[in-house]
Amino acid sequence: MCCVQTRTVTPSFPFTPAKLLCIMTSIMEFDVKSVLGIVAGVIAFIAYIIYVIAILKGESKPNRATWFIWTFVGLILAASYYYSGAGNTIWVPFMEFIGPLIVALLSIKYGEGGLTDKTDLICLFGAVASLILWGVFDSPVVALITNLAVDAFALIPTIKKSYLRPEGEDFWAWFGTGTADTMNLFAIERFTFGVMAYPIYMLALDLVIILLLSRGKIKSFGRLHVQNIVKQTSRKFHLKNE
């Protein structure tokens, strides 16, 4: 006699407890700091896209030598920062290399000038010196700090301009950069000197320029407010006399 065995089939659900646990673990691994670092990099890159559009429209003419030197400095900064232990916070310095590289390439056709400015020459020698120091001391942190100093030196004219002629700088471009660098600060995952140096330096620099530009905007607002008061007072005076 043949005995037929029957087997009950249990319906399979797409989300079993094990699968849900696996999904949640994957989400936790892609943590908030990783997201902050990526978003900070995207915001930093958008600032360069705006500048590229201005170049293509003929509104800005980048100096060829300056932007090629900044590309070189940006490359060394990104490389030395990465080898100093950066992880989530590497996106901003990476974009600070890619952005100037795009501008430098565009400057060949749309730019002007050459290697004539003393500041450009000092920055170039400083960047080369940082590579030598990296090799001598076998320390990417030494190269990182040297290039941060070079970058700070290169931005002295911009800081001076922000103080004397704040209308010559775009407040919202610097505000966007400051936002990106603030987010990048919160994306730090390893609190070592090498990892923290770049985000802290960048944010401090942004705040200095933003405060200087805000001072100019406050003065402009105050001037307009006074002018409006004078106009209103004058109008009331004329109406009263009539």
Buried (B, 14 or more C-beta within 10 A) or exposed (E): EEEEEEEEEEEEEEEEEEEEEEEEEEEEEEEEBBEBBBBBBBBBBBBBEEBBEBBEEEEBEBBBBBBBBBBBBBBBBBBBBBBBBBBBBBBBBBBBBBBBBBBBBBBEEBBEBEEEBEBBEBBBEBBEBBBEBBEEEEBBBBBBBBBBEBBEEBBEEBBEBBBEEBEEBBBEBBBBBBBBBBBBBBBBBEEEEBBBBBBBBBBEBBBBBBEBBBEBEEEEEEEEEEEEEEEEEEEEEEEEEE
